[in-house]
Amino acid sequence: MKKNNIGLRLIACLVVTTALFVNSCNPLTNAPDIPLKPGESTATISGFGDFSAVNTQVTDGGSTYTIIASQSTPTDTVSITLLVKKLPVPPYSITFSTDAVSQMVYCKLQSNGTCLKYAVQQGIGSGSLQITSISPRVEGTFSGTFQGLTGNVTITDGKFNASF
């Protein structure tokens, strides 16, 4: 005699349907993308870890935007400066290998007050930058392999919401 497992099949169907449409059961997959607050920026930096700044500012230079963010910890002070060519309508991407204007600079402050610099620009390092909004703040994403005199620094998952 065949058992009627309709109750089990219904529960399995609900679990599968819920998992397909609401991925809240596993916080490690499909986590919601939480927007940054004005002035915030985040990134992951090799050799440093998670970067999080609440003082991210943008300056309009006419044909460029200069975006600067910094973070101090008990052991390090680092900053990220993004010099970005302005285009009239976002979203747009910057290709550093062909853009002679734009650049990204990562600076790790040394104990003697000098800056140990790593850069991405035409002919140096590699990376990408996207501007997603220019009003009321300049927002976007970036990542790359920043090249310096002492080696490379990789920055991933960079995001910024820079205030004027």
Secondary structure, DSSP 8 states (H G I E B T S, - for coil): -----HHHHHHHHHHHHHHHH--TT-TTSS-------TT-EEEEETTTEEEEES--EEEE-SSEEEEEEEEE-SS-EEEEEEEEE--SSSSEEEETTT-SS-EEEEEEE-TTS-EEEEEEBTTBSEEEEEEEE-SSSEEEEEEEEEEETTEEEEEEEEEEEEB-
